[in-house]
Amino acid sequence: MRSGISRSLVASGRPAEAGTEYRRILAADSTYLPAVFNLGTLCFDSRDYRGACDLFTRTVCINPRDYLAYYDLGASLVNLGHGDSAMQFLHASTTLNSRFIPSLTLLASLYYKKKQYDAAARLYQMVAARDSMIAENWARWGNCMEKLRDWSWMAHCFRTALAIDTANASYSARLGEALFEEKKYDSAAAAYLYAGSLDTENPVPYLNAGLAYASMDSTVRALAAFRRAYTGYHVERIGFLYGQIAGVQYKRKDYGHAEESYLKSLRYDPANSRALFFLARAREELRKYGPAAAAYRQFLKRASGERSMEDLVRYARKRVRQLPSGQ
């Protein structure tokens, strides 16, 4: 009867009075389980996680098969920053009830945080199987498969998430990433373009679609995607974008337009050594040997100390010596 009064106080929005009533009950009988558990819940809801830990610990001592109390104890410890200690109680909760999704999800998130992606993936897979119409469950599993570099399963997870939440641009972009890693460039581009259609203020999906098309030598579609990205890019990223456009034009042997695009890239991003190198290459193809040699020399001034550029530096030194006006 007294526990019923306490619950009615909670239901009517009077948790402080309910807490007082639970404490009166426990003063008379410290092992009265509903009062111990419900007072622990009140402490948790009021962010008194230390008090909640004490009460949920008492709950599992009274009833060692209370999977809810093990979960709440684990959640309290997580909120106190003791994730490692929480894991044993969350494991106990999932052992007692392997279908209790909150315990599975919280335990999976702790494994993910510890970079134990195999364990996290197994748990998120269980969550997705038990609550298969929640898109976020599939997305979390997909994030684990990305860390494990299992692109096929990553694609499956985000494809399923997108089928549930068809207006989620992030899921479509993540599907594109997985398909790109699988070298399914046409499908990746389609996923990126769909993401762009959902998030019209974000130019990144169009950039990624362009990279996917460029990877399959579909240069016309790559250029179209890059140009769509250009319209929404901030100034500081335009140099990078022009570099991508130039790369596609160079690959198409459209050296005149490639030269123009590399020059535009350098206008926005003067420190781009790689753009300087390929500007010189494009000028060589156009038989502009003097300007090519000048670009090579400028490249050498900037890139000579960069280990990642060693091969390009060696090539540039050789070409400066060989070009007609490179002396």
Residue pairs with C-beta under 8 A, 6 or more apart in sequence:
2 21
2 24
2 25
3 25
3 32
3 34
3 35
3 38
5 21
6 18
6 21
6 22
6 25
6 35
6 38
7 18
7 38
9 15
9 17
9 18
9 21
10 18
10 38
10 42
15 42
15 45
15 46
18 38
18 42
19 39
19 42
22 35
22 38
22 39
22 42
23 39
25 32
25 35
26 32
26 35
26 36
26 39
29 35
30 36
31 62
33 59
33 62
33 63
36 55
36 58
36 59
36 62
37 55
37 56
37 59
37 66
37 68
37 69
39 55
40 51
40 52
40 54
40 55
40 56
40 58
40 59
40 69
40 72
41 52
41 72
43 49
43 51
43 52
43 55
44 52
44 72
44 75
44 76
47 79
49 76
49 77
49 79
49 80
50 76
50 80
52 72
52 73
52 76
53 73
53 76
53 77
53 80
56 69
56 70
56 72
56 73
56 76
57 73
59 66
59 69
59 73
60 66
60 69
60 70
60 73
60 89
60 92
63 69
65 96
66 96
67 92
67 93
67 94
67 96
67 97
67 100
67 103
68 93
68 100
70 89
70 90
70 92
70 93
70 96
70 103
71 89
71 90
71 93
71 100
71 102
71 103
71 106
73 86
73 89
74 86
74 87
74 89
74 90
74 93
74 103
74 106
74 107
75 86
75 102
75 106
76 86
77 83
77 85
77 86
77 89
78 86
78 106
78 110
83 110
83 113
83 114
86 106
86 110
87 107
87 110
90 103
90 106
90 107
90 110
91 107
93 100
93 103
94 100
94 103
94 104
94 107
97 103
98 104
98 126
99 130
101 127
101 130
101 131
104 123
104 126
104 127
104 130
105 123
105 124
105 127
105 137
105 140
107 123
108 119
108 120
108 123
108 124
108 127
108 140
109 120
109 140
111 117
111 119
111 120
111 123
112 120
112 140
112 143
112 144
115 147
117 144
117 147
117 148
118 148
120 144
121 141
121 144
121 145
121 148
124 137
124 140
124 141
124 144
125 141
127 137
127 140
127 141
128 134
128 137
128 138
128 141
128 157
128 160
131 137
133 164
134 164
135 160
135 161
135 162
135 164
135 165
135 168
135 171
136 161
138 157
138 158
138 160
138 161
138 164
139 157
139 158
139 161
139 171
139 174
141 153
141 157
142 153
142 154
142 156
142 157
142 158
142 161
142 174
142 178
145 151
145 153
145 154
145 157
146 154
146 174
146 177
146 178
149 181
151 178
151 179
151 181
151 182
152 178
152 182
154 174
154 177
154 178
154 181
155 175
155 178
155 179
155 182
158 171
158 172
158 174
158 175
158 178
159 175
161 168
161 171
162 168
162 171
162 172
162 175
165 171
167 198
168 198
169 195
169 196
169 198
169 199
169 202
169 205
170 195
172 191
172 192
172 194
172 195
172 198
172 205
173 191
173 192
173 195
173 204
173 205
173 208
175 191
176 188
176 189
176 191
176 192
176 195
176 205
176 208
176 209
176 212
177 188
177 208
179 185
179 187
179 188
179 191
180 188
180 208
180 211
180 212
180 215
182 188
183 215
185 212
185 213
185 215
185 216
185 218
186 212
186 216
186 218
188 208
188 209
188 212
189 209
189 212
189 213
189 221
189 225
192 205
192 206
192 208
192 209
192 212
192 225
193 205
193 206
193 209
193 225
195 202
195 205
196 202
196 203
196 205
196 206
196 209
196 228
199 205
201 232
202 232
203 228
203 229
203 230
203 231
203 232
203 233
204 229
206 225
206 226
206 228
206 229
206 232
207 225
207 226
207 229
207 241
207 244
209 225
210 222
210 223
210 224
210 225
210 226
210 229
210 244
210 248
211 222
211 244
213 219
213 221
213 222
213 225
214 222
214 244
214 247
214 248
214 251
217 251
219 248
219 249
219 251
219 252
222 248
223 245
223 248
223 249
226 241
226 244
226 245
226 248
227 245
229 241
230 238
230 241
230 245
233 241
235 268
236 268
238 268
239 264
239 265
239 266
239 267
239 268
239 269
239 272
239 275
240 265
240 269
240 272
242 261
242 262
242 264
242 265
242 268
243 261
243 262
243 265
243 269
243 272
243 274
243 275
245 261
246 258
246 261
246 262
246 265
246 275
246 278
246 282
247 258
247 278
249 255
249 257
249 258
249 261
250 258
250 278
250 281
250 282
253 285
255 282
255 283
255 285
255 286
256 286
258 278
258 282
259 279
259 282
259 283
259 286
262 275
262 276
262 278
262 279
262 282
263 279
265 272
265 275
266 272
266 275
266 276
266 279
269 275
271 302
273 299
273 302
273 303
273 306
273 309
274 309
274 312
276 295
276 298
276 299
276 302
276 303
277 295
277 296
277 299
277 303
277 309
277 312
277 316
279 295
280 292
280 293
280 295
280 296
280 299
280 316
280 319
281 292
283 289
283 291
283 292
283 295
284 292
284 319
284 323
289 323
289 324
289 325
289 326
290 324
290 325
292 319
292 323
293 319
293 320
293 323
293 325
293 326
296 316
296 319
296 320
296 323
296 326
297 320
299 312
299 313
299 316
300 313
300 316
300 317
300 320
303 309
303 312
303 313
303 316
304 313
306 313
319 326
320 326
321 327
